[in-house]
Amino acid sequence: MRYSVVLALHALIWVLLTASFYCQKPSEVNIGAIFTFDSVIGRVAQPAMQAAVSDVNADSRILRGATLNLFMENANCSAFLGSIEAFQVLDKGVVAIIGPQSSAIAHMISAIANGLQVPLISYAATDPTLSALQFPYFLRATESDGYQMAAMAGLIDYYGWKQVIAVFVDDEYGRNGISALGDELEKKMTKIAYKLALPVQFNQSYLTDLLNKSKLLGPRVYVVHIDPDPRLRIFQVAKELQMMTSDYVWFATDWLSTTIDSFSPMNRTSLAVLDGVVALRQHTPQSNRKSAFMSRWKEMQKEGLASSELNVYGLRAYDAVWTVAKSIGRFIDEHENISFSVLDKLLELKPSEIQLTKLKIFDGGPRLREKLLETNMSGLAGEVRFNREDRNIVSGGYDVINIEKMAIHTIGFWSNYSGFSVSPPVTVKRGTSSYPPLDQKLGYVTWPGGNTVTPRGWVIADDEQPLRIGVPKRVSFVEFARELNDSHKIEGYCIDVFMAARKLVPYNIPYRFVPFGNGQSNPSYDELVKMVAQNVFDAAVGDIAIVKNRTMIVDFSQPFATTGLVIVAPVSNSKSNAWVFLQPFTWELWSVTAASFVIVAVVMWTLEHRVNDDFRGPPKKQLATMFLFSFSTLFKKNQEDTVSPLGRIVMVVWLFLLMVITSSYTASLTSILTVQQISSPVTGIDSLIASNWPIGYQVGSFAYSYLTESLYIPSSRLVPLGSPEEYERALRQGPDNGGVGAVIDELTYIDLFLSRLTDFGIIGQTFTRSGWGFAFQKDSPLAVDMSTAILKLSENGELRKIHEKWFCKMGCPGDKDQDTEPNQLNLISFWGLYLLCGAFSVVAFVVFLIRMIYQFVRYKKRQVNHPSPVSTSSSNIQCSQVISNFVDFVDEKEEAIKRMFQHDNPQVQVC
């Protein structure tokens, strides 16, 4: 019993002591710092962090009376040594690690920090991949290269360059930064054309060889992303290689601004080598605290506490210490104590001299990480606030600086929410990353060589290495491009277009024509284009059709000639036909037209006979008048005027019908007399495919691939033809005698072929649309400039003059109409008009007939009521007699009938 009481008492005392320990606030808090002491960043980070620790400890409210201890270890620019130093720092019970400055070392230490739950706050590691979910305990207290490369891509796009050369150090910092730049450039339809990787410890000879080789490349815009280098070796070498001239553009990331900001006034002469360079610098807004610290830094330099001028990373390091200290202070307020526990998996390891079992997990790591992410304060470098998504500090933007005559000029600013501006960013806006491109503005820049005009940014060739231009060595249709055997000179229509366009390009283009082909047959144009894509040629000039499969591997200029595939077949001329004037109408239409003249003649005579003296007289005269009146309406105004209203209505409709008929006849006859007639059953591409006849095509043309791959015509039906003479011979032989039924080729060739021959013609319409252009390698800037030059040639008429020079000595090919014969005009096209005219004629005749019957009935009633002495009293009048009397009544003049009715009844008005 006594033993049990003692045991319980001991347990109670242990619980009370443990509770007292965990509730007691710490008197000291340890943090670590890992960086390279003897480096551009390390020389400012070390005194800045020491000053920050001193300031934190001077204010007991920050850590609630506890003392902040900073344990610094030298990484010596080595990821291996940095990892070892990390273990040594962790062995001292640190709750957070500040640093490292190197992205490569940060990758190694982040994995260790994750395992021991110790937050890692870096003020200089800018590799954007450190923000991955893989490293939840890594927080970045400086700008990420993700933001910096967005600014750099915007800068390149601002000046309109489409290709750049990236020079970078080949480690995590360099590779991942340039990768981010490539992603940002891709958004702006720009790209990194070449990547020049440097070893981490590169020497000057390696750098010289690398830059010298890059002079052979086209782009002249360089983006340099390396570690801070006080010797500025890359620019020293570039100047020795004559690469700091007006042809070149040099951009640098913030490593350069960090380097030159660290220079003492005596070392400013080194800036002479940077004349014309444009660089980025992390933007730090002006404040009283910043000004006071810079004054303090001067005092520290005098006292020997600081050996370098202050740069932005010194401000970031100072702010990082304060960020950690304030977060620890809030952590202590909530949890009061700091504790560590042993990692079970480390205990399972076999004992060794490394003694990893001494490493302990920081129990409050997750909570301290949350406190760090809640930071919201104003530091020396600006606002300190973290994005929870990527644990990066909220971007404050960048300054854009330009070095001119050993002076640093700020030409503008960039922020992720406003883009480029000549005014510094005032506030940081979250969630806003788009901005109108037209509002972007920067100050004037002095480029390398003292040039104030924006450089072109690329060199297509020079006198030592001229542009290699492939030219097809044709054996047919040599007017387009040919090589003279005696002088090996290249000439032709396409060559003249290229030479004229070259004169309009605002820079010199050294070039060398290289004939392509064996001289025995036309070369394959697909192969020529592939050789441009494979860098055998820099460009290709000639009659090169712009088709889909070619545009996928090369860039084409603006088309200088419009063309397309057409069908050529034998034709016959219809001008020798003596009865050609009958061909516009079919016999049905001729018959109906003739019948209409007769019908209209009869109707008009009927309607005008009683009221118009021109339609009265002897029978022969009336018959002649009736038909002459109808037929003469085709040519001139009739001598006889129409009097009756019904006749005038019929006449208006008839004249409208004649106007349409005569116009159509004239147009059709004109076409027939001037157009060649097809002598083959082929009427278009569909009928040619269905005919199963052999089809000719030009050797080397894209027609073969189009016919086989797009129209699925068997290759066995396709006959290669190498010259216009072979065209003519194959067409004359025909498909039954070993020839072809038709030839398919591009319109420009066919126009030239038909200008010499009249026995052949184009069948149907052009069934593909394309053009001829010059081929260049993908993304070649010369393609754009040549396109602009070709448009100018077209606008000023020079392109037409070149065409006339080569092809219009005996009349331009293609000027004559080579359409096929139009079809004859059928009755179905005009039946509506004939029906309308016939309907009006019938209605007018019926109205006239009803009116005559009415008058005749009245006339008969009058005879019954007033019998004349000479009239017979017979009541049985035969039908023939009635009809005869009716005809006689109709033959009477209208005025005589009206007078007769008025005499009997003056009040009655006759209708």
Order of alpha helices (4+ residues) and beta strands (2+ residues): alpha-beta-alpha-beta-alpha-beta-alpha-beta-beta-alpha-beta-alpha-beta-alpha-beta-alpha-beta-alpha-beta-alpha-alpha-beta-alpha-beta-alpha-beta-beta-beta-beta-beta-beta-beta-beta-alpha-beta-alpha-beta-alpha-beta-beta-beta-alpha-alpha-alpha-beta-alpha-beta-alpha-beta-alpha-beta-alpha-beta-beta-beta-alpha-alpha-alpha-alpha-alpha
